């Protein structure tokens, strides 16, 4: 598929689906742990077989696999710690402010430049995310913020690594295999953290089998679609446009789930994100 916006749109739908499922799961179940496990079990063998068989195994791809795997583990651990101190409504929008970091690392390490117009559009969308995140007044913000921005740093690192890797991954199956390696590393890391924090290897609660299977099919596939879009568009653009998922989540929370707390501020934030993405699209 040669239309990155279709790939991003499919990714957003799957990502929002995953997050809607998470709303109905007991936090003690650690739904992220089950989702990663489900992905590795259901899609992992097929995806890894294609990766090992068909990828162009050169130095940059091997380096990218190592960097993405480590950055994925770092991201999920940081996000888990941030959620310990503050809710998703505060943490996740701020953690998605990584496009600014991606643009910076792209310039410093790869010499890629962005026009003032592009940087302005990305900045506007990120400001919108900050407005959405700041609408939450629950939790210990002071303790959550360092972990939240650590998660944003992790996202910026693995996104650039993904951009390098996709050149050596000829098809979607190979890209899904690349994601599986990173998710396997993240799953192992989360399991070890869980063991240290709770003295258990498996979460105390288990979601229904339907939630586990559907979540596993969505969590990795949505990420692989993002990587696929990076073949056709700069990484900072791709990650910015995936934040349409946050816009959709805000609209669903207000108009479908009738969550009225700070709804005006959240809606304004979503509108600002939308404006930044419209500006970015118009200049693409």
Number of C-alpha atoms within 10 A of each C-alpha: 9 10 10 20 17 13 21 26 18 16 25 23 16 23 22 20 17 22 17 15 16 19 10 11 16 12 14 11 16 20 26 21 20 21 26 24 21 23 25 24 15 13 18 22 14 15 22 21 13 21 25 13 11 15 21 17 13 10 8 15 21 14 14 20 20 17 17 28 23 19 24 27 22 22 26 22 22 23 23 19 17 28 20 15 18 22 18 16 20 26 27 22 23 24 26 24 28 25 27 20 16 25 22 18 17 19 13 11 9 10 10 12 13 15 9 9 13 22 18 15 24 28 19 20 31 26 19 28 27 24 22 31 22 19 18 20 14 11 15 14 18 10 14 21 18 14 23 28 21 19 31 25 23 24 26 28 21 24 25 24 23 26 22 20 25 23 17 18 24 15 15 19 21 25 28 26 26 29 27 27 21 21 26 20 20 25 23 15 18 22 17 15 16 18 14 11 9 12 10 13 13 15 18 11 13 16 21 9 10 9 20 21 18 17 28 25 20 22 23 26 24 24 21 25 22 27 32 27 26 26 19 15 16 17 25 26 21 23 26 24 26 24 24 21 20 23 23 14 18 21 18 15 16 17 11 10 10 11 13 11 12 14 19 13 17 27 19 14 26 27 17 22 29 20 17 25 25 15 17 21 14 10 11 10
